[in-house]
Structures are given as C-alpha cells and as structure tokens.
C-alpha cells in the first residue's frame, strides 16, 4: 500500500512539473503581453488623445480577445489576461508619457 502511494505521488509531481515546463513560455508571454497592451493603450489614450475604440484597432482581434481592458481615473489603464491571473497597469505622467507600474 505504501509503495503505491509513493509511486502515485511521484507520478503526480512529475505531471505537475512537466505541465509547468510546457506552459512557461505562455506565462512569460502573458506577462509581457499585458504590460505591452497597457503601455500602448495608455499612450494611445492620453498621449495621442484617441478614443478607446480607435485604440483597440491597434491590436490584432485574435490577440485582443485574450485581454480585458479597464480604463481607470483618466490617467491609467489596466490590462489583464487569463481571467485576471496576469495583469499590468500603465500610468500617464504629464511630461513623461505612460509607464508600466505593475
């Protein structure tokens, strides 16, 4: 009985480790993508002074479907992906433009 438990536990650990290894690139891409989308949208809205629908045309529709945008207090944009698991916020500073803070 103890041997079965040890083999089962080892198999579970290997499966989880293998899955984590396989999705590491997607996790990195989600982190980079949310930061890029937040910065681009913030710059589009507050530097270029375009409307949000106009800014959304800058993104490929297949890519944009994975992100959720939230425009805060008129000076920041938060973009999240994978049901909020990954998110980034970009803030507009007068004279400096937008920069990612999270």
C-alpha positions as CSV (number, residue, x, y, z in Angstrom):
1,X,0.0,0.0,0.0
2,X,2.8,2.4,0.9
3,X,4.6,1.7,-2.3
4,X,1.5,2.5,-4.4
5,X,1.2,5.8,-2.6
6,X,4.9,6.7,-3.2
7,X,4.6,5.8,-6.9
8,X,1.4,7.8,-7.3
9,X,2.9,10.8,-5.5
10,X,6.0,10.7,-7.7
11,X,3.9,10.5,-10.8
12,X,1.7,13.4,-9.7
13,X,4.8,15.5,-9.1
14,X,6.3,14.6,-12.5
15,X,3.0,15.5,-14.2
16,X,2.8,18.9,-12.5
17,X,6.4,19.7,-13.2
18,X,6.0,18.7,-16.8
19,X,2.9,20.8,-17.2
20,X,4.7,23.8,-15.6
21,X,7.6,23.3,-18.0
22,X,5.3,23.2,-21.0
23,X,3.4,26.4,-20.2
24,X,6.4,28.5,-19.1
25,X,6.6,30.3,-22.4
26,X,2.8,31.1,-22.4
27,X,3.2,32.5,-18.8
28,X,6.0,34.8,-19.9
29,X,4.1,35.8,-23.0
30,X,1.0,36.7,-20.9
31,X,3.2,38.9,-18.5
32,X,4.9,40.6,-21.4
33,X,1.7,41.0,-23.4
34,X,-0.3,42.6,-20.6
35,X,2.5,45.1,-20.0
36,X,2.8,46.0,-23.7
37,X,-1.0,46.3,-24.1
38,X,-1.3,48.5,-21.0
39,X,1.5,50.8,-22.1
40,X,0.3,51.0,-25.7
41,X,-3.3,51.7,-24.7
42,X,-2.3,54.3,-22.2
43,X,-0.1,56.1,-24.7
44,X,-2.8,55.9,-27.3
45,X,-5.5,57.4,-25.0
46,X,-3.5,60.0,-23.1
47,X,-0.6,61.0,-25.3
48,X,-2.2,60.6,-28.8
49,X,-5.7,61.5,-27.3
50,X,-7.5,58.9,-29.4
51,X,-10.7,57.2,-28.3
52,X,-10.7,53.8,-26.8
53,X,-12.4,52.2,-29.8
54,X,-9.8,53.8,-32.0
55,X,-7.0,52.4,-29.8
56,X,-8.4,48.9,-29.9
57,X,-7.9,48.9,-33.7
58,X,-4.1,48.9,-33.0
59,X,-4.4,45.3,-31.7
60,X,-5.0,42.2,-33.8
61,X,-8.5,41.0,-33.0
62,X,-7.3,37.4,-32.4
63,X,-4.8,38.6,-29.8
64,X,-7.1,41.2,-28.2
65,X,-9.7,38.6,-27.4
66,X,-7.4,37.3,-24.6
67,X,-7.1,40.6,-22.8
68,X,-9.5,42.7,-20.7
69,X,-9.0,46.4,-20.6
70,X,-10.0,48.7,-17.7
71,X,-9.5,52.4,-18.0
72,X,-9.2,53.9,-14.5
73,X,-9.5,57.5,-13.3
74,X,-8.5,59.1,-16.6
75,X,-4.8,58.6,-16.1
76,X,-4.2,54.8,-16.0
77,X,-5.0,51.7,-17.9
78,X,-5.0,48.1,-16.5
79,X,-4.9,45.1,-18.8
80,X,-5.5,41.6,-17.6
81,X,-5.3,38.2,-19.2
82,X,-6.3,34.6,-18.3
83,X,-9.2,35.7,-16.1
84,X,-7.1,38.2,-14.2
85,X,-4.3,35.8,-13.4
86,X,-1.9,38.2,-15.1
87,X,-2.3,42.0,-15.2
88,X,-0.3,45.2,-15.8
89,X,-1.1,48.8,-15.2
90,X,0.3,51.8,-17.0
91,X,0.0,55.3,-15.7
92,X,0.2,58.6,-17.5
93,X,2.6,61.2,-16.1
94,X,2.5,64.8,-17.6
95,X,5.7,65.5,-19.5
96,X,6.8,61.9,-19.3
97,X,4.1,59.9,-21.0
98,X,3.0,56.4,-19.9
99,X,4.9,53.8,-18.0
100,X,4.1,50.4,-16.6
101,X,3.9,50.2,-12.8
102,X,2.7,46.7,-12.2
